[in-house]
Amino acid sequence: MKYTETRLSGSGGQGLGLAGRILSQAAILEGMFVCQTQSYGPEARGGASRTDVIISVKEILYPECRELDVLLAMNQASTDKFACNVKSGGMIIVDSTFVDQLPEGRVYEFPFTSRCIELTGKAIAANLMALGMLAGLTRYFALEIWTSAIKCTVPPRFIDLNLQTFEFGHKVGREVLHMEEGRIPMAWDRKMPVPKAIRDKFTR
């Protein structure tokens, strides 16, 4: 990875600012340049929320995302609004708990919020499950870098919960990637349809 633009988007209260800080910290631990910006709607919770992270091996001269490599969309409004900003061949990851109309392109869907509730009894760490899947799919950094970034960023009382959900999402992401690469048989039993990116590959 020499340069990448990532947008984490959804509603206020879904923890996308924290997810962006963890992604930024992981890049810093890897010795890369980082630029993170955040945007919120007028509501503290429930309004629009967006965190952009640019990562580069060289100094970053322009702080705004222009062509996204990765979009994480935790609701339908963000999916509809930002999918058009993803470059050709870029990756879109959506929370199918709230997104049922998928955009075109390389799309991965997983019910982060509902699975987080099943796994932990609460939805609060769905952002880390989604970030874990992003980490597993993109392979930006080693798992040890990610876990170190979480420990540096998350309040101590929430570290175990966040590590649990992140590692679950990371495992799911790696399984999906291995299916896409043909290294394991295509099978999907995570209470969801086969991800669109894999369906498209095998039905062309």
GROMACS elastic network, one bead per residue, 0.5 to 0.9 nm:
[ bonds ]
;  ai    aj funct       b0    kb
    1     4     6  0.70664   500
    1    55     6  0.85938   500
    1    56     6  0.77363   500
    1    57     6  0.79015   500
    1   140     6  0.68826   500
    2    55     6  0.78142   500
    2    56     6  0.54483   500
    2    57     6  0.52752   500
    2    58     6  0.78297   500
    3    54     6  0.73929   500
    3    55     6  0.55975   500
    3    57     6  0.65644   500
    3    58     6  0.81001   500
    4    53     6  0.82411   500
    4    54     6  0.58267   500
    4    55     6  0.53830   500
    4    56     6  0.65552   500
    4    68     6  0.75579   500
    4    69     6  0.59991   500
    4    70     6  0.80986   500
    5    52     6  0.73117   500
    5    53     6  0.60038   500
    5    55     6  0.66379   500
    5    56     6  0.89146   500
    5    64     6  0.89473   500
    5    65     6  0.60207   500
    5    66     6  0.79537   500
    5    67     6  0.69803   500
    5    68     6  0.50158   500
    5    69     6  0.53104   500
    5    70     6  0.66500   500
    5    71     6  0.87372   500
    6    20     6  0.89691   500
    6    51     6  0.83280   500
    6    52     6  0.57755   500
    6    53     6  0.52431   500
    6    54     6  0.63905   500
    6    55     6  0.83793   500
    6    65     6  0.78383   500
    6    68     6  0.58347   500
    6    69     6  0.59626   500
    6    71     6  0.59073   500
    6    72     6  0.78902   500
    7    20     6  0.84691   500
    7    50     6  0.69239   500
    7    51     6  0.57577   500
    7    53     6  0.64052   500
    7    54     6  0.87909   500
    7    65     6  0.81522   500
    7    68     6  0.70023   500
    7    69     6  0.84595   500
    7    70     6  0.64010   500
    7    72     6  0.61988   500
    7    73     6  0.82266   500
    7    82     6  0.86665   500
    8    16     6  0.60508   500
    8    17     6  0.81796   500
    8    19     6  0.77808   500
    8    20     6  0.70137   500
    8    49     6  0.83345   500
    8    50     6  0.57579   500
    8    51     6  0.51447   500
    8    52     6  0.63701   500
    8    53     6  0.82747   500
    8    70     6  0.84556   500
    8    71     6  0.61137   500
    8    73     6  0.63000   500
    8    74     6  0.80390   500
    8   131     6  0.89633   500
    9    14     6  0.89876   500
    9    16     6  0.66490   500
    9    48     6  0.77627   500
    9    49     6  0.57385   500
    9    51     6  0.63673   500
    9    52     6  0.84951   500
    9    71     6  0.75924   500
    9    72     6  0.60173   500
    9    74     6  0.61677   500
    9    75     6  0.78466   500
    9    78     6  0.59211   500
    9    79     6  0.82236   500
    9    82     6  0.84790   500
   10    13     6  0.88194   500
   10    14     6  0.69408   500
   10    16     6  0.74054   500
   10    46     6  0.88543   500
   10    47     6  0.83905   500
   10    48     6  0.60979   500
   10    49     6  0.53793   500
   10    50     6  0.65445   500
   10    72     6  0.82719   500
   10    73     6  0.56856   500
   10    75     6  0.52784   500
   10    76     6  0.81482   500
   10    77     6  0.75218   500
   10    78     6  0.55847   500
   10    79     6  0.83683   500
   11    14     6  0.59037   500
   11    15     6  0.86292   500
   11    16     6  0.83716   500
   11    40     6  0.86364   500
   11    41     6  0.85955   500
   11    45     6  0.69392   500
   11    46     6  0.51351   500
   11    47     6  0.53168   500
   11    49     6  0.50389   500
   11    50     6  0.80594   500
   11    74     6  0.73899   500
   11    75     6  0.71198   500
   11    77     6  0.88490   500
   11    78     6  0.82710   500
   12    15     6  0.73588   500
   12    16     6  0.79552   500
   12    40     6  0.70276   500
   12    41     6  0.75605   500
   12    43     6  0.73816   500
   12    44     6  0.61109   500
   12    47     6  0.51939   500
   12    48     6  0.58083   500
   12    49     6  0.50579   500
   12    50     6  0.85125   500
   13    16     6  0.78387   500
   13    44     6  0.73418   500
   13    45     6  0.50079   500
   13    46     6  0.66790   500
   13    47     6  0.85231   500
   13    49     6  0.82606   500
   13   124     6  0.87123   500
   14    17     6  0.84729   500
   14    45     6  0.83273   500
   14    46     6  0.86246   500
   14    49     6  0.83536   500
   14    74     6  0.80230   500
   14   123     6  0.87428   500
   14   124     6  0.72226   500
   14   125     6  0.83937   500
   14   126     6  0.76326   500
   14   127     6  0.63964   500
   15    18     6  0.53740   500
   15    19     6  0.63813   500
   15    20     6  0.87573   500
   15   124     6  0.78311   500
   15   125     6  0.79764   500
   15   126     6  0.83543   500
   15   127     6  0.58426   500
   15   128     6  0.83736   500
   16    20     6  0.60600   500
   16    21     6  0.85612   500
   16    49     6  0.72610   500
   16    50     6  0.69585   500
   16    51     6  0.64026   500
   16   127     6  0.64422   500
   16   128     6  0.89247   500
   17    20     6  0.50614   500
   17    21     6  0.62551   500
   17    22     6  0.87343   500
   17    38     6  0.69216   500
   17    49     6  0.82207   500
   17    50     6  0.76016   500
   17    51     6  0.59059   500
   18    21     6  0.50290   500
   18    22     6  0.62537   500
   18    23     6  0.86556   500
   18   127     6  0.83214   500
   18   128     6  0.87797   500
   18   153     6  0.78321   500
   18   154     6  0.78444   500
   19    22     6  0.51535   500
   19    23     6  0.62636   500
   19    24     6  0.86133   500
   19    51     6  0.84629   500
   19   127     6  0.64808   500
   19   128     6  0.65876   500
   19   130     6  0.89039   500
   19   131     6  0.65825   500
   20    23     6  0.50758   500
   20    24     6  0.60902   500
   20    25     6  0.85258   500
   20    36     6  0.72789   500
   20    37     6  0.87628   500
   20    38     6  0.86767   500
   20    51     6  0.60519   500
   20    52     6  0.72005   500
   20    53     6  0.66041   500
   20   131     6  0.88795   500
   21    25     6  0.59949   500
   21    26     6  0.85332   500
   21    36     6  0.77156   500
   21    51     6  0.89622   500
   21    53     6  0.86346   500
   21   149     6  0.86761   500
   21   153     6  0.71679   500
   22    25     6  0.50083   500
   22    26     6  0.61306   500
   22    27     6  0.86664   500
   22   131     6  0.89086   500
   22   146     6  0.76336   500
   22   149     6  0.55692   500
   22   150     6  0.58462   500
   22   152     6  0.82131   500
   22   153     6  0.62280   500
   22   154     6  0.82214   500
   23    26     6  0.51905   500
   23    27     6  0.64445   500
   23    28     6  0.87966   500
   23    53     6  0.76620   500
   23   131     6  0.82106   500
   23   135     6  0.89609   500
   23   146     6  0.77332   500
   23   149     6  0.75669   500
   23   150     6  0.88167   500
   24    27     6  0.51851   500
   24    28     6  0.62759   500
   24    29     6  0.87229   500
   24    33     6  0.89408   500
   24    34     6  0.61984   500
   24    35     6  0.76973   500
   24    36     6  0.70367   500
   24    53     6  0.68078   500
   24    54     6  0.83682   500
   24    55     6  0.77300   500
   24   149     6  0.84146   500
   25    29     6  0.61321   500
   25    30     6  0.85560   500
   25    34     6  0.86049   500
   25   145     6  0.89843   500
   25   146     6  0.84305   500
   25   148     6  0.87413   500
   25   149     6  0.53791   500
   25   150     6  0.82085   500
   25   152     6  0.78594   500
   25   153     6  0.76494   500
   26    29     6  0.51269   500
   26    30     6  0.63377   500
   26    31     6  0.88540   500
   26    32     6  0.89700   500
   26   141     6  0.74267   500
   26   145     6  0.58299   500
   26   146     6  0.56426   500
   26   147     6  0.85122   500
   26   148     6  0.75418   500
   26   149     6  0.50759   500
   26   150     6  0.82703   500
   27    31     6  0.64305   500
   27    32     6  0.54083   500
   27    33     6  0.72667   500
   27    34     6  0.68542   500
   27    55     6  0.68794   500
   27    56     6  0.87260   500
   27   140     6  0.86315   500
   27   141     6  0.78751   500
   27   145     6  0.84904   500
   27   146     6  0.89910   500
   27   149     6  0.87405   500
   28    32     6  0.53441   500
   28    33     6  0.67574   500
   28    34     6  0.69730   500
   28   149     6  0.89074   500
   29    32     6  0.75542   500
   29   145     6  0.69508   500
   29   148     6  0.83971   500
   29   149     6  0.74938   500
   30   141     6  0.77774   500
   30   145     6  0.74746   500
   31    57     6  0.80852   500
   32    55     6  0.67078   500
   32    56     6  0.59463   500
   32    57     6  0.52162   500
   32    58     6  0.75460   500
   32    59     6  0.87574   500
   33    54     6  0.81557   500
   33    55     6  0.57628   500
   33    56     6  0.51936   500
   33    57     6  0.59990   500
   33    58     6  0.64441   500
   33    59     6  0.60484   500
   33    60     6  0.68090   500
   34    53     6  0.69713   500
   34    54     6  0.56455   500
   34    56     6  0.65364   500
   34    57     6  0.89043   500
   34    59     6  0.84441   500
   34    60     6  0.73918   500
   35    52     6  0.80241   500
   35    53     6  0.57101   500
   35    54     6  0.50936   500
   35    55     6  0.66902   500
   35    56     6  0.88415   500
   35    60     6  0.72911   500
   35    63     6  0.62595   500
   35    64     6  0.85464   500
   36    51     6  0.70739   500
   36    52     6  0.56031   500
   36    54     6  0.64440   500
   36    55     6  0.87879   500
   36    63     6  0.79430   500
   36    64     6  0.89673   500
   37    50     6  0.83437   500
   37    51     6  0.57713   500
   37    52     6  0.52671   500
   37    53     6  0.66646   500
   37    54     6  0.88759   500
   37    63     6  0.79801   500
   37    64     6  0.80059   500
   38    49     6  0.76148   500
   38    50     6  0.56906   500
   38    52     6  0.63360   500
   38    53     6  0.88891   500
   39    48     6  0.79721   500
   39    49     6  0.58138   500
   39    50     6  0.51112   500
   39    51     6  0.63840   500
   39    52     6  0.85698   500
   40    43     6  0.77452   500
   40    44     6  0.79242   500
   40    47     6  0.70804   500
   40    48     6  0.56983   500
   40    50     6  0.64729   500
   40    51     6  0.87926   500
   41    44     6  0.74695   500
   41    45     6  0.86144   500
   41    46     6  0.84334   500
   41    49     6  0.62718   500
   41    50     6  0.89739   500
   42    45     6  0.87930   500
   42    47     6  0.65365   500
   42    48     6  0.81136   500
   43    46     6  0.63674   500
   43    47     6  0.50092   500
   43    48     6  0.79851   500
   44    47     6  0.68018   500
   45    48     6  0.83892   500
   45    49     6  0.89052   500
   46    49     6  0.85143   500
   48    77     6  0.84437   500
   48    78     6  0.78926   500
   49    78     6  0.86985   500
   50    78     6  0.86311   500
   52    64     6  0.78851   500
   52    65     6  0.69339   500
   53    64     6  0.88419   500
   53    65     6  0.79191   500
   54    60     6  0.79644   500
   54    63     6  0.75074   500
   54    64     6  0.79744   500
   54    65     6  0.70539   500
   55    58     6  0.87446   500
   55    60     6  0.80138   500
   56    59     6  0.68527   500
   56    60     6  0.66767   500
   57    60     6  0.86233   500
   60    63     6  0.68657   500
   62    65     6  0.82665   500
   65    68     6  0.65843   500
   66    85     6  0.75190   500
   66    86     6  0.89567   500
   67    85     6  0.57811   500
   67    86     6  0.57766   500
   67    87     6  0.54520   500
   68    71     6  0.66757   500
   68    83     6  0.89507   500
   68    85     6  0.58994   500
   68    87     6  0.56206   500
   68    90     6  0.69310   500
   68    91     6  0.84262   500
   69    85     6  0.89857   500
   69    86     6  0.60446   500
   69    87     6  0.60748   500
   69    88     6  0.85544   500
   69    89     6  0.79737   500
   69    91     6  0.62133   500
   69    92     6  0.85479   500
   70    86     6  0.68346   500
   70    87     6  0.85343   500
   70    90     6  0.58541   500
   70    92     6  0.58449   500
   70    93     6  0.77498   500
   70   134     6  0.84621   500
   70   138     6  0.86018   500
   71    79     6  0.84308   500
   71    82     6  0.75949   500
   71    83     6  0.72513   500
   71    85     6  0.85882   500
   71    86     6  0.68853   500
   71    90     6  0.81437   500
   71    91     6  0.63055   500
   71    93     6  0.61851   500
   71    94     6  0.82731   500
   72    78     6  0.87043   500
   72    79     6  0.82418   500
   72    91     6  0.84521   500
   72    92     6  0.59729   500
   72    94     6  0.59059   500
   72    95     6  0.82722   500
   72   130     6  0.77756   500
   72   131     6  0.83215   500
   72   134     6  0.78301   500
   73    76     6  0.74425   500
   73    77     6  0.84167   500
   73    78     6  0.55243   500
   73    79     6  0.53501   500
   73    82     6  0.82414   500
   73    83     6  0.86883   500
   73    92     6  0.74844   500
   73    93     6  0.62200   500
   73    95     6  0.66262   500
   73    99     6  0.84414   500
   74    77     6  0.87097   500
   74    78     6  0.70371   500
   74    79     6  0.76791   500
   74    93     6  0.83119   500
   74    94     6  0.57071   500
   74    96     6  0.80757   500
   74    97     6  0.84339   500
   74    98     6  0.70389   500
   74    99     6  0.74957   500
   74   112     6  0.84543   500
   74   113     6  0.87595   500
   74   127     6  0.83296   500
   74   130     6  0.84995   500
   75    78     6  0.56442   500
   75    79     6  0.64292   500
   75    80     6  0.88851   500
   75    94     6  0.73228   500
   75    95     6  0.65289   500
   75    96     6  0.81083   500
   75    97     6  0.81375   500
   75    98     6  0.51646   500
   75    99     6  0.55445   500
   76    79     6  0.50071   500
   76    80     6  0.61135   500
   76    81     6  0.85200   500
   76    94     6  0.84671   500
   76    95     6  0.86266   500
   76    96     6  0.88949   500
   76    98     6  0.61889   500
   76   100     6  0.73561   500
   76   101     6  0.72762   500
   76   102     6  0.86182   500
   77    80     6  0.52209   500
   77    81     6  0.60822   500
   77    82     6  0.85709   500
   77    99     6  0.85193   500
   78    81     6  0.50589   500
   78    82     6  0.58504   500
   78    83     6  0.78808   500
   79    82     6  0.56548   500
   79    83     6  0.55773   500
   79    84     6  0.88874   500
   79    92     6  0.85191   500
   79    94     6  0.73400   500
   79    99     6  0.76020   500
   79   101     6  0.85181   500
   79   102     6  0.77229   500
   79   103     6  0.72880   500
   80    83     6  0.60497   500
   80    84     6  0.79514   500
   80   101     6  0.84849   500
   80   102     6  0.84971   500
   80   103     6  0.73566   500
   81    84     6  0.71317   500
   81    85     6  0.84027   500
   82    85     6  0.53438   500
   82    86     6  0.72832   500
   83    86     6  0.56151   500
   83    92     6  0.73038   500
   83   103     6  0.66349   500
   83   104     6  0.81698   500
   83   105     6  0.87695   500
   84    87     6  0.80037   500
   84   103     6  0.86614   500
   86    89     6  0.81408   500
   86    90     6  0.57257   500
   86    91     6  0.73017   500
   86    92     6  0.76891   500
   86   105     6  0.89036   500
   87    90     6  0.51069   500
   87    91     6  0.83375   500
   88    91     6  0.87801   500
   88   105     6  0.77454   500
   88   106     6  0.88611   500
   89   105     6  0.72410   500
   89   106     6  0.66998   500
   90   105     6  0.77224   500
   90   106     6  0.66200   500
   90   107     6  0.89502   500
   91   105     6  0.76011   500
   91   106     6  0.52809   500
   91   107     6  0.61953   500
   91   108     6  0.77526   500
   91   138     6  0.87279   500
   92   103     6  0.85206   500
   92   105     6  0.76244   500
   92   106     6  0.61059   500
   92   108     6  0.61736   500
   92   109     6  0.84227   500
   93   106     6  0.85703   500
   93   107     6  0.58287   500
   93   109     6  0.58505   500
   93   110     6  0.78584   500
   93   130     6  0.80888   500
   93   133     6  0.84544   500
   93   134     6  0.73894   500
   94    97     6  0.86978   500
   94    98     6  0.84327   500
   94    99     6  0.66285   500
   94   102     6  0.82812   500
   94   107     6  0.74876   500
   94   108     6  0.63310   500
   94   110     6  0.65038   500
   94   111     6  0.80803   500
   94   112     6  0.85233   500
   94   130     6  0.84084   500
   95    98     6  0.59595   500
   95    99     6  0.59118   500
   95   100     6  0.88652   500
   95   108     6  0.88342   500
   95   109     6  0.60092   500
   95   110     6  0.53368   500
   95   111     6  0.50326   500
   95   112     6  0.54748   500
   95   113     6  0.70806   500
   95   130     6  0.77654   500
   96   100     6  0.60578   500
   96   101     6  0.89700   500
   96   109     6  0.56080   500
   96   110     6  0.52523   500
   96   112     6  0.72470   500
   96   113     6  0.84423   500
   96   114     6  0.89053   500
   96   192     6  0.83026   500
   97   100     6  0.78446   500
   97   110     6  0.75473   500
   97   112     6  0.67288   500
   97   113     6  0.61122   500
   97   114     6  0.61406   500
   97   115     6  0.87698   500
   98   111     6  0.79035   500
   98   113     6  0.84254   500
   99   102     6  0.70342   500
   99   109     6  0.84209   500
   99   111     6  0.88024   500
  102   107     6  0.75421   500
  102   109     6  0.85117   500
  102   196     6  0.84608   500
  103   106     6  0.87506   500
  103   107     6  0.73565   500
  104   107     6  0.72908   500
  105   196     6  0.84971   500
  105   197     6  0.74506   500
  106   196     6  0.70763   500
  106   198     6  0.85570   500
  106   200     6  0.84932   500
  107   195     6  0.69062   500
  107   196     6  0.54285   500
  107   197     6  0.51346   500
  107   198     6  0.86580   500
  108   176     6  0.87243   500
  108   194     6  0.86514   500
  108   196     6  0.58918   500
  108   197     6  0.60384   500
  108   198     6  0.82842   500
  109   112     6  0.88344   500
  109   192     6  0.80651   500
  109   193     6  0.80358   500
  109   194     6  0.81658   500
  109   195     6  0.54826   500
  109   196     6  0.71464   500
  109   197     6  0.89330   500
  110   113     6  0.88353   500
  110   115     6  0.86323   500
  110   130     6  0.83480   500
  110   133     6  0.89782   500
  110   190     6  0.83255   500
  110   191     6  0.87928   500
  110   192     6  0.66931   500
  110   193     6  0.84170   500
  110   195     6  0.77068   500
  111   114     6  0.56266   500
  111   115     6  0.59696   500
  111   116     6  0.83467   500
  111   190     6  0.89553   500
  111   191     6  0.83184   500
  111   192     6  0.72711   500
  112   115     6  0.53183   500
  112   116     6  0.58857   500
  112   117     6  0.86126   500
  112   123     6  0.85772   500
  112   125     6  0.89780   500
  112   126     6  0.54008   500
  112   127     6  0.77506   500
  112   129     6  0.63180   500
  112   130     6  0.61805   500
  112   169     6  0.82651   500
  113   116     6  0.50963   500
  113   117     6  0.63188   500
  113   118     6  0.87473   500
  113   122     6  0.85490   500
  113   123     6  0.55476   500
  113   124     6  0.82636   500
  113   125     6  0.81087   500
  113   126     6  0.50374   500
  113   127     6  0.81527   500
  113   129     6  0.84838   500
  113   130     6  0.88454   500
  114   117     6  0.51592   500
  114   118     6  0.63231   500
  114   119     6  0.86775   500
  114   122     6  0.88741   500
  114   123     6  0.72627   500
  114   126     6  0.82952   500
  115   119     6  0.60030   500
  115   120     6  0.84640   500
  115   123     6  0.84524   500
  115   126     6  0.80581   500
  115   129     6  0.89615   500
  115   190     6  0.89447   500
  115   191     6  0.88675   500
  116   119     6  0.50305   500
  116   120     6  0.58377   500
  116   121     6  0.71495   500
  116   122     6  0.65157   500
  116   123     6  0.55750   500
  116   124     6  0.79315   500
  116   125     6  0.66921   500
  116   126     6  0.55102   500
  116   129     6  0.73447   500
  116   165     6  0.71214   500
  117   120     6  0.53837   500
  117   123     6  0.50590   500
  117   124     6  0.83413   500
  117   125     6  0.87369   500
  117   126     6  0.81871   500
  118   121     6  0.56902   500
  118   122     6  0.76913   500
  118   123     6  0.88159   500
  119   122     6  0.80612   500
  119   165     6  0.81179   500
  120   123     6  0.77935   500
  120   125     6  0.84800   500
  120   161     6  0.79138   500
  120   164     6  0.89627   500
  120   165     6  0.82948   500
  122   125     6  0.74721   500
  122   126     6  0.86215   500
  123   126     6  0.56089   500
  123   127     6  0.86822   500
  124   127     6  0.74133   500
  124   128     6  0.88450   500
  125   128     6  0.53678   500
  125   129     6  0.66000   500
  125   130     6  0.88409   500
  125   161     6  0.72080   500
  125   162     6  0.60697   500
  125   165     6  0.65313   500
  125   166     6  0.83207   500
  126   129     6  0.50072   500
  126   130     6  0.61830   500
  126   131     6  0.85369   500
  126   162     6  0.89096   500
  126   165     6  0.72818   500
  126   166     6  0.86467   500
  127   130     6  0.51373   500
  127   131     6  0.61157   500
  127   132     6  0.85427   500
  127   162     6  0.89067   500
  127   165     6  0.86760   500
  127   166     6  0.84254   500
  128   132     6  0.59348   500
  128   133     6  0.85742   500
  128   162     6  0.60483   500
  128   163     6  0.78571   500
  128   164     6  0.88126   500
  128   165     6  0.59410   500
  128   167     6  0.86190   500
  128   169     6  0.76007   500
  129   132     6  0.50073   500
  129   133     6  0.63867   500
  129   134     6  0.86806   500
  129   162     6  0.79887   500
  129   163     6  0.89049   500
  129   164     6  0.83955   500
  129   167     6  0.73556   500
  129   168     6  0.64917   500
  129   170     6  0.74348   500
  130   133     6  0.51641   500
  130   134     6  0.62462   500
  130   135     6  0.86290   500
  130   165     6  0.85509   500
  130   166     6  0.73702   500
  130   169     6  0.60776   500
  130   170     6  0.83728   500
  131   135     6  0.60993   500
  131   136     6  0.86051   500
  131   166     6  0.65831   500
  131   169     6  0.71456   500
  131   170     6  0.78031   500
  132   136     6  0.61814   500
  132   137     6  0.86250   500
  132   146     6  0.86561   500
  132   165     6  0.75420   500
  132   167     6  0.60954   500
  132   168     6  0.70772   500
  132   171     6  0.77627   500
  132   172     6  0.82798   500
  132   173     6  0.72735   500
  133   136     6  0.50121   500
  133   137     6  0.60930   500
  133   138     6  0.84813   500
  133   166     6  0.76055   500
  133   167     6  0.84779   500
  133   168     6  0.80243   500
  133   171     6  0.72252   500
  133   172     6  0.61558   500
  133   174     6  0.75808   500
  134   137     6  0.52277   500
  134   138     6  0.59603   500
  134   139     6  0.81442   500
  134   140     6  0.89563   500
  134   169     6  0.79309   500
  134   170     6  0.72776   500
  134   173     6  0.67515   500
  135   138     6  0.53866   500
  135   139     6  0.55970   500
  135   140     6  0.64192   500
  135   141     6  0.73167   500
  135   142     6  0.86915   500
  135   143     6  0.80942   500
  135   146     6  0.80456   500
  135   166     6  0.89182   500
  135   169     6  0.83509   500
  135   170     6  0.60922   500
  135   173     6  0.73021   500
  135   174     6  0.86100   500
  136   139     6  0.54896   500
  136   140     6  0.82350   500
  136   143     6  0.84861   500
  136   169     6  0.75770   500
  136   171     6  0.67696   500
  136   172     6  0.74250   500
  136   175     6  0.83813   500
  136   176     6  0.86442   500
  136   177     6  0.76462   500
  137   140     6  0.84728   500
  137   170     6  0.78606   500
  137   172     6  0.88090   500
  137   174     6  0.60294   500
  137   175     6  0.88455   500
  137   176     6  0.75150   500
  137   177     6  0.58854   500
  138   141     6  0.83592   500
  138   173     6  0.85869   500
  138   177     6  0.88849   500
  139   142     6  0.70916   500
  139   143     6  0.87409   500
  139   174     6  0.87087   500
  141   144     6  0.81025   500
  141   145     6  0.62362   500
  141   146     6  0.68672   500
  142   145     6  0.54171   500
  142   146     6  0.67305   500
  142   147     6  0.89986   500
  143   146     6  0.51344   500
  143   147     6  0.62539   500
  143   148     6  0.86198   500
  143   167     6  0.86021   500
  143   170     6  0.83834   500
  144   147     6  0.51925   500
  144   148     6  0.61219   500
  144   149     6  0.85780   500
  145   148     6  0.51515   500
  145   149     6  0.61824   500
  145   150     6  0.87345   500
  146   149     6  0.50609   500
  146   150     6  0.63010   500
  146   151     6  0.87508   500
  147   150     6  0.50616   500
  147   151     6  0.62863   500
  147   152     6  0.86664   500
  147   163     6  0.69545   500
  147   166     6  0.84993   500
  147   167     6  0.86563   500
  148   151     6  0.51318   500
  148   152     6  0.62194   500
  148   153     6  0.87002   500
  149   152     6  0.50660   500
  149   153     6  0.61596   500
  149   154     6  0.84732   500
  150   153     6  0.51769   500
  150   154     6  0.56680   500
  150   159     6  0.71729   500
  150   162     6  0.76412   500
  150   163     6  0.72976   500
  151   154     6  0.58226   500
  151   155     6  0.79565   500
  151   156     6  0.75682   500
  151   159     6  0.62917   500
  151   163     6  0.84463   500
  152   155     6  0.83519   500
  153   156     6  0.88754   500
  153   159     6  0.89201   500
  154   157     6  0.82534   500
  154   158     6  0.64820   500
  154   159     6  0.59257   500
  154   162     6  0.79023   500
  155   158     6  0.56489   500
  155   159     6  0.64933   500
  156   159     6  0.53063   500
  156   160     6  0.81808   500
  157   160     6  0.74441   500
  157   161     6  0.84198   500
  158   161     6  0.54527   500
  158   162     6  0.61342   500
  158   163     6  0.85817   500
  159   162     6  0.51835   500
  159   163     6  0.59735   500
  159   164     6  0.84760   500
  160   163     6  0.51605   500
  160   164     6  0.60827   500
  160   165     6  0.87544   500
  161   164     6  0.51743   500
  161   165     6  0.64044   500
  161   166     6  0.85634   500
  162   165     6  0.53362   500
  162   166     6  0.59149   500
  162   167     6  0.84174   500
  163   166     6  0.50662   500
  163   167     6  0.59205   500
  163   168     6  0.84250   500
  164   167     6  0.54158   500
  164   168     6  0.62752   500
  164   169     6  0.87974   500
  165   168     6  0.50244   500
  165   169     6  0.62040   500
  165   170     6  0.85303   500
  166   169     6  0.51559   500
  166   170     6  0.60407   500
  166   171     6  0.86081   500
  167   171     6  0.61006   500
  167   172     6  0.86022   500
  168   171     6  0.52304   500
  168   172     6  0.63821   500
  168   173     6  0.87417   500
  169   172     6  0.50752   500
  169   173     6  0.61500   500
  169   174     6  0.86733   500
  170   173     6  0.50437   500
  170   174     6  0.62162   500
  170   175     6  0.86264   500
  171   174     6  0.52090   500
  171   175     6  0.62146   500
  171   176     6  0.86821   500
  172   175     6  0.51086   500
  172   176     6  0.62272   500
  172   177     6  0.86166   500
  172   190     6  0.86568   500
  173   176     6  0.51559   500
  173   177     6  0.61342   500
  173   178     6  0.85954   500
  174   178     6  0.60522   500
  174   179     6  0.85540   500
  175   178     6  0.51366   500
  175   179     6  0.62323   500
  175   180     6  0.86275   500
  175   184     6  0.82261   500
  176   179     6  0.51135   500
  176   180     6  0.61806   500
  176   181     6  0.86562   500
  176   186     6  0.86880   500
  176   188     6  0.85451   500
  176   194     6  0.89853   500
  176   195     6  0.79199   500
  176   198     6  0.81115   500
  177   180     6  0.50010   500
  177   181     6  0.61590   500
  177   182     6  0.85376   500
  177   183     6  0.87450   500
  178   181     6  0.50529   500
  178   182     6  0.60767   500
  178   183     6  0.51904   500
  178   184     6  0.59884   500
  178   185     6  0.86900   500
  178   186     6  0.88374   500
  179   183     6  0.60066   500
  179   184     6  0.53668   500
  179   185     6  0.62777   500
  179   186     6  0.53380   500
  179   187     6  0.77764   500
  179   198     6  0.76455   500
  180   183     6  0.77622   500
  180   184     6  0.85795   500
  180   186     6  0.79024   500
  180   197     6  0.79719   500
  180   198     6  0.57551   500
  180   201     6  0.77992   500
  181   184     6  0.80308   500
  182   185     6  0.66907   500
  182   186     6  0.75567   500
  183   186     6  0.89560   500
  184   187     6  0.84675   500
  186   194     6  0.87602   500
  186   198     6  0.86201   500
  187   194     6  0.78656   500
  188   191     6  0.79477   500
  188   192     6  0.75867   500
  188   193     6  0.73847   500
  188   194     6  0.59581   500
  188   195     6  0.87254   500
  189   192     6  0.70845   500
  189   193     6  0.84494   500
  189   194     6  0.86138   500
  190   193     6  0.81892   500
  190   194     6  0.89292   500
  192   195     6  0.81520   500
  193   196     6  0.81298   500
  194   197     6  0.84370   500
  194   198     6  0.67883   500
  194   199     6  0.63990   500
  195   198     6  0.55101   500
  195   199     6  0.63052   500
  195   200     6  0.87481   500
  196   200     6  0.59938   500
  196   201     6  0.85130   500
  197   200     6  0.53958   500
  197   201     6  0.64172   500
  198   201     6  0.50779   500
  198   202     6  0.63949   500
  198   203     6  0.86028   500
  199   202     6  0.54424   500
  199   203     6  0.60235   500
  199   204     6  0.85446   500
  200   203     6  0.52741   500
  200   204     6  0.60239   500
  201   204     6  0.59302   500
